[in-house]
Amino acid sequence: MRLFLWTSLMAASVLLLSCGDSTPSEPGPEEDPIPGWLRIRLISPNSDDGGILFTVAGGQVDSIRSGFPDLYVSPGSTTSRQVLVAGNLATGGVVAELLVPNVKVVANYTATVQQVAARATFQQRQASTVTLVVER
């Protein structure tokens, strides 16, 4: 009788433990990746920026493109690249786009300004006054 009670209690415990919430958890960013383009937006106090050198890092970058004709990308690592864009750069405008394997992890990517130059005089400006935002 004691063996029967103990076996019944164990079977009931297993049944109760297996009857949890059966809804699937939300997939993480590493699950079901969505490849696509991320934008790099310029935020600058200057109204006449003409060139910007920056470093992109934070994850795999398959390709970099820009609407400006003067785009130069350093060869090297697929996770860190130096990028130079020249043209009529305007604050709030997109200076480049990154093709990445998963746009869900946009927060991993950074674009750090190295140098900024004025459009007409090519005078270098203080890089710390200019920021780049990586967005989906």
C-alpha positions as CSV (number, residue, x, y, z in Angstrom):
1,M,0.0,0.0,0.0
2,R,2.8,2.4,0.9
3,L,4.5,1.7,-2.5
4,F,1.2,2.5,-4.3
5,L,0.8,5.8,-2.5
6,W,4.4,6.8,-3.1
7,T,4.1,5.9,-6.8
8,S,0.8,7.8,-7.1
9,L,2.3,10.9,-5.4
10,M,5.3,10.9,-7.8
11,A,3.1,10.5,-10.9
12,A,0.8,13.4,-9.7
13,S,3.9,15.6,-9.1
14,V,5.2,14.9,-12.6
15,L,1.8,15.8,-14.1
16,L,1.6,19.0,-12.1
17,L,5.1,20.1,-13.1
18,S,4.4,19.4,-16.8
19,C,1.2,21.5,-16.8
20,G,3.0,24.9,-16.8
21,D,2.4,27.8,-19.1
22,S,2.4,26.4,-22.6
23,T,2.7,29.7,-24.5
24,P,6.1,30.0,-26.3
25,S,8.5,32.6,-25.1
26,E,9.2,35.6,-27.2
27,P,12.1,34.8,-29.6
28,G,15.4,36.5,-28.8
29,P,17.2,38.7,-31.3
30,E,19.4,35.7,-32.2
31,E,16.4,33.7,-33.2
32,D,14.7,34.3,-36.6
33,P,17.1,37.0,-37.8
34,I,15.8,39.6,-40.2
35,P,18.6,40.8,-42.6
36,G,18.3,44.4,-43.8
37,W,19.7,47.9,-43.9
38,L,20.4,50.1,-40.8
39,R,20.7,53.9,-41.3
40,I,23.4,56.1,-39.9
41,R,21.9,59.6,-39.2
42,L,24.1,62.7,-38.7
43,I,23.4,65.0,-35.7
44,S,25.5,68.2,-36.0
45,P,25.4,71.8,-34.8
46,N,27.1,72.8,-38.0
47,S,25.2,73.8,-41.1
48,D,28.0,73.2,-43.6
49,D,29.6,69.9,-42.9
50,G,31.3,68.5,-46.0
51,G,33.1,65.4,-44.8
52,I,33.0,62.9,-42.0
53,L,35.3,60.0,-41.0
54,F,33.8,57.5,-38.6
55,T,34.1,53.9,-37.4
56,V,31.3,51.4,-37.5
57,A,31.5,48.6,-35.0
58,G,29.3,46.2,-33.0
59,G,28.5,43.3,-35.4
60,Q,28.8,41.9,-38.8
61,V,28.4,44.4,-41.6
62,D,28.0,42.8,-45.1
63,S,28.0,46.1,-47.1
64,I,27.9,49.8,-46.7
65,R,26.3,52.3,-49.1
66,S,25.6,56.0,-49.2
67,G,23.5,58.4,-51.2
68,F,26.6,60.6,-51.5
69,P,29.0,59.9,-54.4
70,D,32.1,60.1,-52.3
71,L,32.0,57.0,-50.1
72,Y,35.2,55.3,-49.0
73,V,35.2,52.1,-46.8
74,S,38.3,50.6,-45.3
75,P,39.0,47.0,-46.0
76,G,39.4,44.7,-43.1
77,S,37.2,43.2,-40.4
78,T,33.6,42.5,-41.1
79,T,32.7,43.8,-37.6
80,S,34.7,47.1,-37.6
81,R,35.2,49.4,-40.6
82,Q,36.3,53.0,-41.1
83,V,34.0,55.0,-43.4
84,L,34.6,58.4,-45.1
85,V,31.6,60.2,-46.6
86,A,32.0,63.6,-48.4
87,G,29.3,65.8,-49.8
88,N,26.6,68.3,-48.7
89,L,26.0,66.7,-45.3
90,A,23.0,68.0,-43.4
91,T,22.1,67.5,-39.8
92,G,19.3,64.9,-39.5
93,G,20.3,63.4,-42.8
94,V,21.3,59.8,-43.5
95,V,25.0,59.7,-44.4
96,A,25.3,55.9,-44.9
97,E,23.5,52.6,-44.6
98,L,24.7,49.2,-43.3
99,L,23.6,45.9,-44.6
100,V,23.5,43.6,-41.5
101,P,22.4,40.0,-41.0
102,N,19.9,40.9,-38.3
103,V,18.3,44.4,-37.9
104,K,16.8,43.3,-34.6
105,V,20.2,43.8,-32.9
106,V,20.5,47.5,-34.0
107,A,21.4,48.5,-30.4
108,N,24.7,46.5,-30.8
109,Y,25.9,48.8,-33.6
110,T,27.8,52.1,-33.1
111,A,29.1,54.7,-35.4
112,T,31.9,56.8,-33.7
113,V,33.0,60.1,-35.3
114,Q,36.7,60.4,-35.9
115,Q,36.9,63.6,-37.9
116,V,34.6,66.2,-39.4
117,A,35.4,68.9,-42.0
118,A,33.7,72.0,-43.2
119,R,32.4,71.9,-46.8
120,A,34.0,74.9,-48.4
121,T,37.3,75.3,-46.4
122,F,37.9,71.6,-45.4
123,Q,38.7,73.0,-42.0
124,Q,38.6,70.3,-39.3
125,R,36.0,70.7,-36.6
126,Q,35.8,69.3,-33.2
127,A,34.5,65.7,-33.6
128,S,33.0,65.6,-30.1
129,T,30.3,68.1,-31.2
130,V,29.0,65.7,-33.9
131,T,27.2,62.4,-33.3
132,L,26.0,59.6,-35.5
133,V,22.9,57.6,-34.6
134,V,22.4,54.0,-35.9
135,E,18.8,53.2,-36.4
136,R,16.5,50.8,-38.1
